[in-house]
Amino acid sequence: MKFNRCLIMLFLAFSLDGIANETEIVTKINQVLPTGMSVKGIKQSQVEGLFVVDIGDLQPIYASKDGNFFLYGEMYAIKSGELLNTTKQEISLNRKAILDSELLEKDFITFAAADEKHVITVFTDVDCGYCRKFHGEIEDYNAQGITVNYVAFPRSGLESESYNKIVSAWCSSDPKGTLTALKEGRDPALKLCQDHPVEDHYLLGQRIGITGTPAIISSSGDLLPGYLPPMELLKKLN
């Protein structure tokens, strides 16, 4: 869900009185949220008296313990003399939770590492140049212990030729072979079917803010946008 920053500014205009506990905070916040939105969860942040509030968007909002103030933006902690973006951590946790709840193992096209050290989810498009470059090195990623779970994200949309092509990979009796052929620019006969997850994958990608491919997501929910060579990706995952 895209979060309208203008709505956040409206929240700041509300003064909420007499909040005694989390349940009351949730009730009050729900009263001022736009129609269709509601609090999904609330927890104490790393700052005493400041709560992290999940409203269904990747980025949380923060509420004071008395409910009189809302904050929308990034929070940083100072750890060992360095800045740590705690909001980014929350976003990664939310992204991971969404992916874990929405994606099933059977819906991936997986290129597994023999000696698995890391598992990544990659939103991909068969006509994307850097997606093709990434896939051209798939054996090198696997050799570094990186298992790749592909998820479909046809950038041109659900009415495009790219969509039909990638659907064909998921409908194929040999998904890995068909996906590889498409990424190599070959033109295997398109095999379309009804029982495929491509549209769901695409909508899920939009929901979690995917705008380009390849979009690499670590097992902890961190988003690593764009192509990364095998060794560079391994360093980031480590």
C-alpha positions as CSV (number, residue, x, y, z in Angstrom):
1,M,0.0,0.0,0.0
2,K,1.3,3.4,-0.9
3,F,1.3,5.8,1.9
4,N,0.2,9.4,1.2
5,R,2.6,11.7,2.9
6,C,0.0,14.4,2.9
7,L,-2.2,12.3,5.2
8,I,0.6,12.0,7.6
9,M,0.7,15.8,8.0
10,L,-3.0,15.7,8.9
11,F,-2.2,13.3,11.7
12,L,0.1,15.8,13.3
13,A,-2.7,18.2,13.7
14,F,-4.6,15.9,16.1
15,S,-4.1,16.1,19.8
16,L,-4.9,12.9,21.5
17,D,-5.7,13.1,25.2
18,G,-5.7,10.6,28.1
19,I,-4.1,7.6,26.4
20,A,-3.5,5.1,29.2
21,N,-2.3,2.0,27.3
22,E,-1.6,0.4,23.9
23,T,-5.2,-0.6,23.3
24,E,-6.4,3.0,23.8
25,I,-3.6,4.3,21.5
26,V,-4.7,1.9,18.8
27,T,-8.3,3.0,19.2
28,K,-7.4,6.7,18.9
29,I,-5.1,6.2,15.9
30,N,-7.8,4.2,14.1
31,Q,-10.2,7.1,14.6
32,V,-8.0,9.4,12.5
33,L,-6.7,7.0,9.9
34,P,-8.2,7.3,6.4
35,T,-11.0,4.8,5.5
36,G,-9.6,1.4,4.6
37,M,-6.6,1.8,6.9
38,S,-6.2,0.5,10.4
39,V,-3.5,-0.3,13.0
40,K,-2.1,-3.7,12.4
41,G,0.2,-3.8,15.4
42,I,1.9,-1.7,18.1
43,K,5.1,-2.2,20.1
44,Q,7.5,-0.3,22.3
45,S,10.4,1.2,20.2
46,Q,14.0,1.3,21.3
47,V,13.2,4.8,22.8
48,E,11.4,4.7,26.1
49,G,7.9,6.0,25.8
50,L,7.8,6.0,22.0
51,F,5.8,3.3,20.2
52,V,6.2,1.8,16.8
53,V,2.8,1.6,15.1
54,D,2.2,-0.6,12.1
55,I,-0.6,0.8,9.9
56,G,-0.2,-1.7,7.0
57,D,2.4,0.3,5.2
58,L,6.0,-0.8,5.0
59,Q,7.1,2.3,6.9
60,P,5.7,2.6,10.4
61,I,4.7,5.7,12.3
62,Y,5.7,6.5,15.8
63,A,3.4,7.6,18.7
64,S,4.3,9.1,22.0
65,K,3.1,7.1,25.1
66,D,0.5,9.6,25.9
67,G,-0.8,9.6,22.3
68,N,-0.4,13.4,21.9
69,F,2.2,13.2,19.1
70,F,2.8,11.3,15.9
71,L,6.1,11.1,13.9
72,Y,6.6,9.9,10.4
73,G,10.1,9.6,9.2
74,E,13.4,7.8,9.9
75,M,14.8,7.2,13.3
76,Y,18.5,6.7,13.9
77,A,20.3,5.1,16.8
78,I,24.0,5.8,17.7
79,K,25.8,2.4,18.0
80,S,29.5,2.3,18.6
81,G,29.9,5.8,17.2
82,E,27.9,5.1,14.0
83,L,24.4,5.9,12.9
84,L,22.0,2.9,12.6
85,N,18.7,3.5,10.8
86,T,16.2,1.7,13.0
87,T,13.3,2.7,10.8
88,K,15.0,0.8,7.9
89,Q,15.2,-2.2,10.2
90,E,11.4,-2.0,10.9
91,I,10.7,-1.7,7.2
92,S,12.8,-4.9,6.5
93,L,10.9,-6.7,9.2
94,N,7.6,-5.7,7.7
95,R,8.8,-6.7,4.2
96,K,9.9,-10.1,5.5
97,A,6.6,-10.7,7.2
98,I,4.6,-9.8,4.1
99,L,6.7,-12.1,1.9
100,D,6.7,-14.9,4.4
101,S,2.9,-14.8,4.6
102,E,2.2,-14.3,0.8
103,L,4.8,-16.5,-1.0
104,L,4.7,-20.2,-1.1
105,E,7.7,-22.4,-2.0
106,K,5.8,-23.9,-4.9
107,D,5.4,-20.5,-6.4
108,F,9.1,-19.9,-6.9
109,I,11.3,-20.9,-9.8
110,T,14.3,-21.9,-7.7
111,F,18.0,-22.2,-8.6
112,A,19.4,-23.9,-5.5
113,A,23.0,-23.8,-4.3
114,A,24.5,-27.2,-3.5
115,D,26.2,-25.7,-0.4
116,E,23.6,-23.2,0.7
117,K,24.6,-20.3,2.8
118,H,22.0,-17.7,1.9
119,V,18.6,-17.7,0.3
120,I,17.4,-14.6,-1.6
121,T,14.1,-13.7,-3.3
122,V,14.6,-12.0,-6.6
123,F,11.8,-10.1,-8.4
124,T,12.7,-10.6,-12.1
125,D,11.6,-9.7,-15.7
126,V,12.6,-11.8,-18.7
127,D,13.2,-8.7,-20.9
128,C,15.2,-6.7,-18.4
129,G,18.9,-6.3,-19.4
130,Y,20.3,-6.5,-15.9
131,C,17.9,-9.4,-15.1
132,R,19.5,-11.3,-18.0
133,K,23.0,-10.3,-16.8
134,F,22.1,-11.6,-13.3
135,H,20.7,-14.9,-14.6
136,G,23.7,-15.3,-16.9
137,E,25.8,-15.6,-13.7
138,I,23.3,-17.8,-11.9
139,E,25.9,-20.7,-11.5
140,D,28.3,-18.2,-10.0
141,Y,25.8,-17.1,-7.4
142,N,25.0,-20.8,-6.6
143,A,28.8,-21.5,-6.3
144,Q,28.9,-18.8,-3.6
145,G,26.3,-20.7,-1.7
146,I,23.4,-18.3,-2.7
147,T,20.1,-20.0,-3.5
148,V,17.9,-17.8,-5.8
149,N,14.1,-17.9,-5.5
150,Y,12.7,-16.1,-8.5
151,V,9.4,-14.2,-8.3
152,A,7.8,-12.7,-11.4
153,F,7.7,-8.9,-11.9
154,P,6.9,-8.0,-15.6
155,R,7.8,-4.3,-15.5
156,S,5.6,-3.5,-18.5
157,G,2.5,-4.6,-16.7
158,L,-0.1,-7.3,-16.8
159,E,-1.2,-6.6,-20.4
160,S,2.3,-6.8,-21.9
161,E,4.2,-9.3,-24.0
162,S,6.7,-9.6,-21.2
163,Y,3.9,-10.7,-18.9
164,N,2.9,-13.5,-21.4
165,K,6.5,-14.6,-21.7
166,I,7.1,-14.9,-17.9
167,V,3.7,-16.6,-17.4
168,S,4.9,-19.1,-20.0
169,A,7.9,-19.9,-17.8
170,W,5.7,-20.6,-14.7
171,C,3.3,-22.7,-16.8
172,S,6.1,-24.7,-18.4
173,S,6.8,-28.3,-17.6
174,D,10.4,-27.2,-17.3
175,P,10.2,-23.7,-15.6
176,K,13.9,-23.3,-15.1
177,G,14.8,-24.2,-18.7
178,T,12.1,-22.0,-20.1
179,L,13.0,-19.0,-17.9
180,T,16.6,-19.5,-18.9
181,A,15.7,-19.6,-22.6
182,L,13.7,-16.4,-22.3
183,K,16.4,-14.6,-20.5
184,E,18.9,-15.7,-23.2
185,G,16.7,-14.0,-25.8
186,R,15.5,-17.3,-27.3
187,D,11.8,-17.6,-28.2
188,P,10.4,-20.9,-27.0
189,A,6.7,-21.6,-27.8
190,L,4.6,-19.7,-25.3
191,K,2.6,-22.0,-23.0
192,L,-0.1,-20.1,-21.1
193,C,-2.2,-21.4,-18.3
194,Q,-4.7,-20.2,-15.7
195,D,-3.0,-21.7,-12.6
196,H,0.1,-19.5,-12.1
197,P,1.2,-16.9,-9.5
198,V,2.5,-14.2,-11.9
199,E,-0.2,-11.6,-11.3
200,D,-0.1,-12.2,-7.6
201,H,3.7,-11.8,-7.7
202,Y,3.4,-8.5,-9.6
203,L,0.8,-7.0,-7.2
204,L,2.8,-8.2,-4.2
205,G,5.9,-6.4,-5.7
206,Q,4.0,-3.2,-6.1
207,R,2.7,-3.5,-2.5
208,I,6.2,-3.7,-1.1
209,G,7.6,-0.9,-3.2
210,I,9.3,-2.8,-6.1
211,T,9.7,-0.4,-9.0
212,G,12.5,-2.0,-11.0
213,T,14.3,-5.3,-11.6
214,P,16.2,-7.2,-10.6
215,A,15.1,-6.5,-7.0
216,I,17.0,-8.7,-4.5
217,I,15.5,-9.3,-1.1
218,S,17.6,-11.0,1.6
219,S,16.2,-13.6,4.0
220,S,16.0,-10.8,6.7
221,G,13.8,-8.6,4.4
222,D,16.5,-6.1,3.3
223,L,16.0,-4.8,-0.2
224,L,19.0,-4.7,-2.5
225,P,17.8,-3.0,-5.7
226,G,19.5,-3.6,-9.0
227,Y,22.2,-6.0,-10.2
228,L,25.1,-7.0,-7.9
229,P,28.0,-9.2,-9.0
230,P,28.2,-12.5,-7.1
231,M,31.0,-11.6,-4.8
232,E,29.6,-8.2,-4.0
233,L,26.2,-9.7,-3.2
234,L,27.8,-12.3,-1.0
235,K,29.6,-9.6,1.0
236,K,26.4,-7.7,1.5
237,L,24.6,-10.9,2.6
238,N,27.4,-11.8,5.0
